[in-house]
């Protein structure tokens, strides 16, 4: 469990994803183009089929947080694995 507590690469990867999502979610407020909100939807892509018609904006943010958690865990595990592998050699 020590892997998940303070992984700097994991925090960096999840942070970059959240900054990209927040930027993409705020962009339609400034631009009224037809597909201006598409980038935020694409960043929540794997979960988009589960969006209900009601409360879609809340669920989209929830899915983005879920993606950030998945990214954090994945990058933490990979960086921990690589760190252990490099220490052995």
C-alpha positions as CSV (number, residue, x, y, z in Angstrom):
1,X,0.0,0.0,0.0
2,X,3.0,2.3,0.3
3,X,2.9,2.6,-3.5
4,X,-0.3,4.7,-3.5
5,X,0.4,7.1,-0.7
6,X,2.8,9.6,-2.2
7,X,3.7,8.8,-5.8
8,X,4.9,12.0,-7.4
9,X,4.7,10.6,-11.0
10,X,1.1,9.5,-10.2
11,X,0.2,12.9,-8.8
12,X,1.8,14.6,-11.9
13,X,-0.1,12.4,-14.3
14,X,-3.5,12.8,-12.6
15,X,-2.9,16.5,-12.2
16,X,-2.1,17.0,-15.9
17,X,-5.3,15.0,-16.8
18,X,-7.4,17.1,-14.4
19,X,-6.0,20.4,-15.7
20,X,-6.7,19.3,-19.2
21,X,-10.3,18.3,-18.3
22,X,-11.0,21.5,-16.4
23,X,-9.7,23.5,-19.4
24,X,-11.8,21.6,-21.8
25,X,-14.9,21.9,-19.5
26,X,-14.5,25.7,-19.2
27,X,-13.8,26.3,-22.9
28,X,-17.5,26.1,-23.9
29,X,-18.3,29.0,-21.6
30,X,-16.1,31.3,-23.7
31,X,-16.8,29.8,-27.1
32,X,-20.2,29.0,-28.5
33,X,-19.0,26.9,-31.4
34,X,-21.0,23.8,-32.2
35,X,-18.6,21.2,-30.9
36,X,-16.8,23.3,-28.2
37,X,-17.7,20.9,-25.4
38,X,-16.5,17.8,-27.2
39,X,-13.0,17.8,-25.7
40,X,-14.4,17.5,-22.2
41,X,-16.6,14.6,-23.3
42,X,-13.7,12.9,-25.0
43,X,-11.6,13.1,-21.9
44,X,-14.3,11.1,-20.0
45,X,-14.6,8.7,-23.0
46,X,-14.7,5.2,-21.4
47,X,-17.7,6.1,-19.2
48,X,-19.7,8.2,-21.7
49,X,-22.2,5.4,-22.3
50,X,-23.2,5.5,-18.7
51,X,-24.3,9.2,-18.8
52,X,-27.9,9.6,-17.8
53,X,-29.9,12.4,-19.5
54,X,-30.5,14.1,-16.2
55,X,-27.5,15.4,-14.2
56,X,-25.1,14.8,-17.1
57,X,-22.8,17.6,-16.2
58,X,-22.3,16.3,-12.6
59,X,-21.8,12.8,-13.9
60,X,-19.2,14.0,-16.5
61,X,-17.2,15.6,-13.7
62,X,-17.5,12.4,-11.6
63,X,-16.2,10.3,-14.5
64,X,-13.3,12.7,-14.9
65,X,-12.4,12.3,-11.3
66,X,-12.7,8.5,-11.7
67,X,-10.3,8.7,-14.7
68,X,-7.9,10.8,-12.7
69,X,-7.9,8.1,-9.9
70,X,-7.3,5.4,-12.5
71,X,-4.4,7.3,-14.0
72,X,-2.9,7.9,-10.6
73,X,-3.0,4.3,-9.7
74,X,-1.7,3.1,-13.0
75,X,1.2,5.6,-13.1
76,X,2.0,4.9,-9.4
77,X,2.2,1.1,-10.0
78,X,4.3,1.5,-13.2
79,X,6.7,4.0,-11.6
80,X,7.1,1.7,-8.5
81,X,7.7,-1.3,-10.7
82,X,10.3,0.6,-12.7
83,X,12.0,1.9,-9.6
84,X,12.3,-1.6,-8.1
85,X,13.5,-3.0,-11.4
86,X,16.2,-0.3,-11.8
87,X,17.4,-0.8,-8.1
88,X,18.0,-4.4,-8.8
89,X,20.4,-3.7,-11.7
